[in-house]
Amino acid sequence: MNSEPATLYHVDDLPALDFDPFLRTSLREAPVRRIRLPHGEGECWLVTSYDLVRFVTSDRRFSRDITGRPVPKMTRHAIPLDRAVSFVDPPGHARVRAAVAPAFSSTAMDRLRPRVQELLDAMVGRLLHRQQPADLVRDITSPFPLAVIGLVMGMPESDQAQVREWADTLLSRASDEQAAQRAERVKQDSRAYFLRLALLRRDDPRDDTMTTLVRAMDRGTIDEEELLALATLIGLNGWHAVCNNASNMLYALLTTEGLWDRLCAEPHTVPQAVDELLRWVPHKHGVGQPRIATENVRVGEALVREGEYVYVSYVAANWDERVYPQAGDIDFDREGPRHLAFGNGPHFCVGPLLARMEAEVLLSTLTARLPTLRLSVPRDRIPWQTDILIRGPRTLPVTW
């Protein structure tokens, strides 16, 4: 490694949606810096500025093929479940993505949207008959994306609670050996489940993503391990990430003066509000998955040498004041380049159109049917999840 001393980055739980002070300092003072993480081996680089994050994530000299390497990491167990996508470089990466791309196209989302709306309308109808206060997480932001990803993947409703439990276990910052072992068991259980679902869909094909994946495997486009990795990625992240981001969006809207009222008064602004909230919400604790330099590369003022690991922070890049002035403000009228909430480069998120559509349906429906929605407790009494990779409130008590 270089002679510059590395800083230990403790990935701490932060209050509510406070922006990580380590990332804030890095953006301002050292957009490319050497760090150590709590687990794994060695040191690595952390890149935080918008332009340099885009550079690293689109330059083929930084490889995602790190399988089997002793990388520095945030947690004891290997968090990535999507090794068929995340740990494959182009052109193999494009081959795997192509197998699932039709299921997440704009055409597919247009067909899916009425069914998603129907699911949410039923949930809101049940909410309106509940005694107040109600819990938006329990009643809406958790069951809604779970039902949607069940519909997308073809998972029976009776199986969906189990998938949610697996996601909670795997997408956490396990810090001891017992938790790491539990995560490994859950990986095997979820793998076995999606294999059974694939076999079921081979015998009983339907209009769902698992059927699409099975057909791709039968054509030889992907193999069984790649199918299982994709199914696990979509099935678990499709609930976990969307649930927490939806909860975070609602928390931000209900605790920032004027935002909820504006959405209610100007429903046409919902798509741009979703886009700004995707940029603003600092949803991840820590950093994601590393890359390795395949040759010496200059990144900004730093020289990253061949064999060194590089992490990027999309969260930090989305708060880069040089690109987004007053980045800490939520501004529905903001102009500027596209945010990086869904990543950048070849490893761009598989399902951004689905996540965006769910958020638009959610906010459009709630502002239309619950215009007087408000928190029923002070914001400092909202409990937040801990030791989790994607931040979010445990409950959102509300009245209307």
Backbone torsions as a table, in degrees:
resi	resn	phi	psi	omega
1	MET	NA	169.1	177.6
2	ASN	-72.1	169.7	-175.8
3	SER	-79.3	-15.5	179.1
4	GLU	-60.3	130.3	-179.1
5	PRO	-66.8	142.3	179.7
6	ALA	-90.6	143.7	178.5
7	THR	-99.6	132.8	176.3
8	LEU	-72.5	125.4	178.7
9	TYR	-103.9	102.3	173.1
10	HIS	-83.3	121.4	-178.4
11	VAL	-86.8	85.9	-173.8
12	ASP	-86.4	152.8	168.7
13	ASP	-69.4	136.0	-177.4
14	LEU	-113.3	154.9	178.8
15	PRO	-65.7	131.3	174.1
16	ALA	46.3	-125.0	179.8
17	LEU	-110.1	32.9	175.8
18	ASP	-60.7	142.1	178.5
19	PHE	-77.4	139.3	-176.6
20	ASP	-60.0	117.6	-178.3
21	PRO	-63.3	-29.1	177.1
22	PHE	-65.7	-42.4	178.2
23	LEU	-68.2	-36.6	178.6
24	ARG	-62.4	-45.3	178.9
25	THR	-65.5	-40.2	179.4
26	SER	-62.2	-44.7	178.4
27	LEU	-57.6	-42.2	-174.5
28	ARG	-78.8	-40.2	-169.2
29	GLU	-111.7	-28.6	-174.4
30	ALA	-151.6	75.4	-176.9
31	PRO	-64.6	-14.1	168.6
32	VAL	-129.5	112.5	-176.0
33	ARG	-140.9	155.7	178.0
34	ARG	-90.1	136.4	-178.9
35	ILE	-136.0	165.5	166.2
36	ARG	-118.7	144.4	177.4
37	LEU	-108.1	162.2	-172.0
38	PRO	-63.3	-24.2	-174.7
39	HIS	-131.8	172.1	-178.2
40	GLY	79.9	-164.4	-174.5
41	GLU	-122.7	142.3	169.9
42	GLY	82.1	-168.2	-177.3
43	GLU	-115.6	173.0	-178.4
44	CYS	-157.0	175.0	174.8
45	TRP	-102.8	148.3	172.9
46	LEU	-122.4	125.5	179.9
47	VAL	-113.3	129.2	-172.8
48	THR	-124.1	-24.8	-175.5
49	SER	-75.0	150.4	-174.3
50	TYR	-55.4	-53.4	-174.9
51	ASP	-64.9	-40.2	-178.1
52	LEU	-75.4	-31.8	173.6
53	VAL	-62.6	-44.0	177.9
54	ARG	-63.5	-38.1	179.7
55	PHE	-63.0	-51.0	-177.1
56	VAL	-62.7	-41.7	-173.4
57	THR	-78.2	-8.2	178.6
58	SER	-115.6	-4.5	-178.3
59	ASP	-92.3	122.8	-174.4
60	ARG	-70.6	-6.6	175.0
61	ARG	-75.2	-8.0	173.5
62	PHE	-107.5	112.5	-172.8
63	SER	-99.2	145.9	173.4
64	ARG	-95.0	1.8	-178.8
65	ASP	-81.2	81.9	-177.7
66	ILE	-116.4	13.6	-176.1
67	THR	-56.4	129.1	176.8
68	GLY	84.2	-2.3	-179.4
69	ARG	-89.4	148.2	179.9
70	PRO	-83.2	74.9	-172.9
71	VAL	-82.7	151.6	168.7
72	PRO	-66.8	140.3	-175.3
73	LYS	-151.7	171.3	-174.1
74	MET	-86.5	-22.9	-172.3
75	THR	-139.2	161.3	-175.8
76	ARG	-67.4	-38.0	-178.4
77	HIS	-94.1	157.9	179.2
78	ALA	-74.7	110.2	-174.8
79	ILE	-69.5	-43.5	-173.9
80	PRO	-59.8	130.4	176.2
81	LEU	-107.6	-8.3	-171.9
82	ASP	-106.5	47.6	-173.9
83	ARG	-61.6	-25.5	178.8
84	ALA	-64.5	-26.9	179.3
85	VAL	-103.1	-53.1	-172.1
86	SER	-71.8	-27.0	-176.9
87	PHE	-104.3	18.4	179.0
88	VAL	-120.1	131.9	177.6
89	ASP	-89.5	160.1	172.5
90	PRO	-59.4	148.0	4.7
91	PRO	-87.9	-9.1	-179.4
92	GLY	-59.6	-33.8	179.6
93	HIS	-60.7	-43.1	-179.2
94	ALA	-64.8	-35.7	178.6
95	ARG	-61.2	-45.0	-178.7
96	VAL	-68.3	-43.9	179.7
97	ARG	-61.9	-36.6	-177.8
98	ALA	-61.6	-27.0	-179.1
99	ALA	-66.1	-28.5	-175.1
100	VAL	-111.3	-10.3	-174.6
101	ALA	-55.9	-41.6	-179.0
102	PRO	-59.7	-28.5	-178.4
103	ALA	-73.0	-15.6	-177.0
104	PHE	-123.1	22.4	179.0
105	SER	-77.0	168.0	178.2
106	SER	-64.0	-34.4	177.0
107	THR	-64.1	-43.8	178.6
108	ALA	-63.2	-38.5	180.0
109	MET	-68.2	-36.3	177.5
110	ASP	-63.0	-39.0	178.0
111	ARG	-69.5	-34.9	-175.6
112	LEU	-78.2	-29.5	-169.8
113	ARG	-55.3	-44.7	178.9
114	PRO	-60.6	-35.3	179.4
115	ARG	-71.3	-36.4	176.3
116	VAL	-65.3	-42.6	178.4
117	GLN	-61.3	-40.8	179.1
118	GLU	-62.8	-41.7	177.3
119	LEU	-59.9	-46.8	-177.0
120	LEU	-69.7	-39.7	178.9
121	ASP	-57.2	-40.7	179.6
122	ALA	-65.9	-40.4	-180.0
123	MET	-66.8	-42.1	178.9
124	VAL	-66.6	-37.0	176.3
125	GLY	-59.8	-42.6	177.1
126	ARG	-66.8	-37.7	178.7
127	LEU	-59.9	-42.6	-176.8
128	LEU	-64.6	-19.5	178.5
129	HIS	-96.1	0.8	178.4
130	ARG	-81.9	155.6	174.4
131	GLN	-72.4	137.9	178.8
132	GLN	-87.1	148.8	-1.9
133	PRO	-74.3	156.4	175.8
134	ALA	-114.2	168.8	-179.9
135	ASP	-111.9	111.5	-177.4
136	LEU	-63.6	-32.5	178.9
137	VAL	-66.7	-51.1	-178.7
138	ARG	-62.4	-41.9	-169.6
139	ASP	-93.8	-22.2	-174.4
140	ILE	-131.9	-62.5	-166.5
141	THR	-74.4	-17.3	172.0
142	SER	-90.4	-53.5	-177.8
143	PRO	-67.6	-29.0	-176.9
144	PHE	-63.8	-57.6	179.2
145	PRO	-66.5	-26.9	176.7
146	LEU	-65.3	-44.3	178.3
147	ALA	-66.0	-37.3	-179.2
148	VAL	-67.3	-46.7	-178.6
149	ILE	-69.9	-28.6	172.4
150	GLY	-62.8	-42.4	177.6
151	LEU	-64.2	-45.0	-178.1
152	VAL	-63.4	-45.9	-175.4
153	MET	-84.6	-16.1	-175.4
154	GLY	80.9	28.8	178.6
155	MET	-85.3	126.5	176.6
156	PRO	-57.1	146.6	-179.1
157	GLU	-57.6	-33.2	-179.1
158	SER	-66.9	-17.9	-178.9
159	ASP	-94.9	-13.5	-167.0
160	GLN	-69.5	-34.3	178.1
161	ALA	-63.1	-36.4	178.1
162	GLN	-66.2	-41.6	177.3
163	VAL	-60.7	-40.0	177.8
164	ARG	-62.0	-41.5	178.5
165	GLU	-65.0	-41.0	177.8
166	TRP	-61.4	-41.9	-179.9
167	ALA	-62.4	-42.4	178.8
168	ASP	-59.5	-38.7	-178.3
169	THR	-73.8	-46.7	-172.9
170	LEU	-75.9	-33.5	-176.0
171	LEU	-96.4	50.3	178.6
172	SER	-128.7	167.1	-179.9
173	ARG	-95.7	73.4	179.9
174	ALA	-61.7	126.7	-174.2
175	SER	-113.8	-5.5	178.7
176	ASP	-128.4	168.1	-173.9
177	GLU	-65.8	-36.4	179.7
178	GLN	-61.8	-43.2	178.9
179	ALA	-66.5	-38.0	178.6
180	ALA	-64.1	-40.9	178.5
181	GLN	-66.2	-38.9	177.5
182	ARG	-62.5	-40.1	178.6
183	ALA	-63.5	-39.4	179.3
184	GLU	-65.6	-38.5	177.3
185	ARG	-64.0	-40.8	179.9
186	VAL	-65.9	-37.0	176.6
187	LYS	-58.2	-44.8	179.9
188	GLN	-66.2	-40.3	179.2
189	ASP	-63.6	-44.7	-178.7
190	SER	-67.6	-37.3	176.9
191	ARG	-60.8	-46.4	179.5
192	ALA	-62.3	-37.9	-179.8
193	TYR	-64.0	-48.6	-177.4
194	PHE	-68.9	-27.0	173.5
195	LEU	-66.2	-43.0	177.4
196	ARG	-62.6	-40.7	179.8
197	LEU	-65.1	-38.4	178.3
198	ALA	-62.8	-43.6	179.4
199	LEU	-64.9	-37.4	177.3
200	LEU	-63.5	-41.9	-178.3
201	ARG	-73.7	-23.6	173.9
202	ARG	-65.9	-39.3	179.8
203	ASP	-82.0	-26.7	-176.2
204	ASP	-134.8	71.1	-176.5
205	PRO	-64.3	143.7	179.7
206	ARG	-139.1	-179.3	178.6
207	ASP	-86.8	70.9	-179.9
208	ASP	-146.0	170.7	-174.5
209	THR	-69.7	-33.8	178.5
210	MET	-63.5	-39.5	176.0
211	THR	-61.9	-40.8	176.6
212	THR	-59.3	-43.3	-179.7
213	LEU	-67.5	-41.0	179.3
214	VAL	-62.3	-42.3	178.7
215	ARG	-64.4	-38.1	177.0
216	ALA	-64.1	-38.7	177.6
217	MET	-66.8	-41.5	-179.5
218	ASP	-66.9	-26.8	175.8
219	ARG	-80.1	-12.6	-177.1
220	GLY	89.0	8.0	178.9
221	THR	-68.2	-41.0	176.7
222	ILE	-130.9	162.5	175.5
223	ASP	-103.3	-179.2	-174.4
224	GLU	-62.6	-42.4	-179.0
225	GLU	-63.9	-38.0	178.4
226	GLU	-68.0	-39.1	175.6
227	LEU	-59.3	-47.8	-176.9
228	LEU	-65.9	-38.1	178.9
229	ALA	-65.2	-43.8	178.0
230	LEU	-64.3	-43.7	-179.2
231	ALA	-62.2	-40.1	179.2
232	THR	-66.6	-44.7	177.4
233	LEU	-55.9	-52.2	-175.2
234	ILE	-70.0	-44.4	-175.8
235	GLY	-64.9	-43.4	-176.6
236	LEU	-83.3	-47.8	178.8
237	ASN	-68.0	-29.3	-179.5
238	GLY	-62.0	-24.7	171.9
239	TRP	-94.9	-54.1	-170.0
240	HIS	-58.0	-52.6	-176.2
241	ALA	-67.1	-43.8	-176.7
242	VAL	-70.2	-39.8	177.7
243	CYS	-57.5	-50.9	-176.6
244	ASN	-70.3	-38.7	178.5
245	ASN	-66.8	-38.6	177.4
246	ALA	-63.4	-43.3	178.3
247	SER	-63.3	-41.5	178.5
248	ASN	-63.6	-41.8	178.5
249	MET	-60.4	-46.1	-179.2
250	LEU	-66.0	-39.3	176.4
251	TYR	-59.7	-46.3	-179.1
252	ALA	-62.7	-42.0	-178.5
253	LEU	-67.2	-36.2	-176.6
254	LEU	-85.7	-9.2	-179.4
255	THR	-115.9	0.5	177.4
256	THR	-112.3	119.1	-171.9
257	GLU	-55.8	129.6	171.7
258	GLY	91.1	-18.2	-173.2
259	LEU	-70.3	-46.5	-179.1
260	TRP	-64.4	-43.5	-179.5
261	ASP	-62.2	-37.4	179.7
262	ARG	-66.2	-42.6	178.9
263	LEU	-62.4	-38.1	178.8
264	CYS	-66.4	-39.5	-177.4
265	ALA	-79.3	-27.8	-176.1
266	GLU	-128.7	71.9	-175.2
267	PRO	-60.1	-21.8	179.0
268	HIS	-67.9	-14.0	-179.7
269	THR	-85.1	-2.7	-176.3
270	VAL	-55.9	-47.7	-179.4
271	PRO	-58.8	-42.1	179.4
272	GLN	-72.6	-29.8	175.2
273	ALA	-65.8	-42.9	177.2
274	VAL	-59.3	-44.4	-178.9
275	ASP	-62.3	-43.6	179.4
276	GLU	-67.7	-38.6	178.2
277	LEU	-67.4	-35.7	174.9
278	LEU	-61.3	-39.5	176.0
279	ARG	-67.5	-44.2	-168.7
280	TRP	-78.7	-41.0	-172.9
281	VAL	-62.0	117.2	178.2
282	PRO	-82.9	72.6	-163.6
283	HIS	-74.9	-28.4	-174.5
284	LYS	-92.7	141.4	165.1
285	HIS	-88.5	124.8	176.2
286	GLY	78.5	-148.0	-174.6
287	VAL	-124.9	169.6	-172.0
288	GLY	-90.8	-114.3	-174.4
289	GLN	-112.9	143.2	-172.9
290	PRO	-85.0	163.2	169.1
291	ARG	-119.0	162.4	177.6
292	ILE	-124.8	135.2	179.6
293	ALA	-75.2	128.0	179.8
294	THR	-90.3	-7.5	173.0
295	GLU	-159.5	172.3	177.0
296	ASN	-65.0	130.5	-179.3
297	VAL	-136.1	132.6	174.1
298	ARG	-87.5	123.9	178.0
299	VAL	-117.6	106.8	-172.7
300	GLY	61.0	-126.2	-179.7
301	GLU	-93.8	0.1	-176.7
302	ALA	-101.4	147.2	173.1
303	LEU	-103.3	111.4	176.2
304	VAL	-91.2	120.8	-173.9
305	ARG	-89.8	155.6	177.5
306	GLU	-51.3	131.6	179.1
307	GLY	91.1	-6.4	178.8
308	GLU	-88.2	149.1	-176.9
309	TYR	-92.7	145.9	-179.9
310	VAL	-132.8	126.8	169.8
311	TYR	-106.1	148.5	172.0
312	VAL	-120.3	154.2	175.6
313	SER	-116.8	106.1	174.9
314	TYR	-66.8	-34.2	177.6
315	VAL	-59.1	-47.3	179.5
316	ALA	-64.4	-44.0	-179.3
317	ALA	-57.9	-35.2	-179.9
318	ASN	-73.3	-11.3	177.8
319	TRP	-112.5	19.5	-179.8
320	ASP	-74.3	112.2	-176.6
321	GLU	-63.2	-23.5	179.2
322	ARG	-70.3	-19.4	-179.6
323	VAL	-108.9	-38.5	-178.8
324	TYR	-123.0	89.0	178.9
325	PRO	-55.9	143.4	-174.7
326	GLN	49.7	50.7	-174.0
327	ALA	-59.8	-26.1	-179.6
328	GLY	-76.2	-7.3	176.6
329	ASP	-91.5	145.1	173.4
330	ILE	-92.8	111.3	-173.9
331	ASP	-125.2	105.0	-178.7
332	PHE	-63.5	-19.4	-178.4
333	ASP	-100.2	13.7	-176.8
334	ARG	-62.4	141.2	173.7
335	GLU	-116.5	156.6	-179.8
336	GLY	148.6	-177.9	-179.1
337	PRO	-68.8	164.4	-178.0
338	ARG	-64.8	144.8	179.6
339	HIS	-74.2	172.0	-176.6
340	LEU	-113.8	25.1	-178.4
341	ALA	-60.8	-28.3	178.8
342	PHE	-101.4	12.3	178.8
343	GLY	93.4	-164.9	-176.1
344	ASN	-160.1	152.4	175.5
345	GLY	79.1	-161.5	-175.5
346	PRO	-59.5	-28.1	-176.6
347	HIS	-96.6	29.1	173.6
348	PHE	-56.6	145.9	-176.3
349	CYS	-50.6	143.0	-178.5
350	VAL	-68.8	-38.0	-170.2
351	GLY	-123.0	46.7	-178.8
352	PRO	-65.3	-33.5	-179.4
353	LEU	-67.0	-34.8	177.0
354	LEU	-67.2	-47.9	-178.9
355	ALA	-62.0	-41.5	179.6
356	ARG	-66.9	-43.0	179.5
357	MET	-61.8	-43.3	179.0
358	GLU	-60.2	-42.9	-179.4
359	ALA	-65.5	-40.5	179.8
360	GLU	-65.9	-43.7	178.0
361	VAL	-62.5	-42.8	-179.1
362	LEU	-60.8	-52.2	-175.4
363	LEU	-70.5	-38.5	178.6
364	SER	-62.6	-41.5	-177.0
365	THR	-71.1	-46.5	-176.9
366	LEU	-68.1	-39.1	179.1
367	THR	-68.4	-31.8	179.2
368	ALA	-74.9	-39.7	-173.0
369	ARG	-97.6	-20.0	-179.0
370	LEU	-132.5	60.4	-175.9
371	PRO	-64.6	-22.1	180.0
372	THR	-96.5	16.2	-179.3
373	LEU	-57.5	136.5	177.8
374	ARG	-157.0	157.0	174.7
375	LEU	-65.2	143.8	179.9
376	SER	-99.3	-0.8	176.6
377	VAL	-133.8	157.8	174.5
378	PRO	-59.2	149.1	-175.1
379	ARG	-59.9	-29.1	-178.8
380	ASP	-76.5	-1.3	175.7
381	ARG	-102.5	3.7	176.2
382	ILE	-76.6	123.0	178.5
383	PRO	-81.0	139.7	-178.6
384	TRP	-115.1	149.5	177.4
385	GLN	-65.8	150.9	176.7
386	THR	-124.6	158.5	179.0
387	ASP	53.2	39.5	-178.0
388	ILE	-123.4	151.2	-176.2
389	LEU	-79.9	-34.3	178.1
390	ILE	-114.4	117.7	-172.3
391	ARG	-67.2	153.9	176.3
392	GLY	178.0	153.7	176.7
393	PRO	-72.9	146.7	175.3
394	ARG	-73.2	-37.9	178.6
395	THR	-139.7	155.2	172.1
396	LEU	-133.7	84.7	-180.0
397	PRO	-68.2	128.9	-175.6
398	VAL	-139.0	158.9	168.3
399	THR	-130.4	172.1	179.1
400	TRP	-155.0	NA	NA
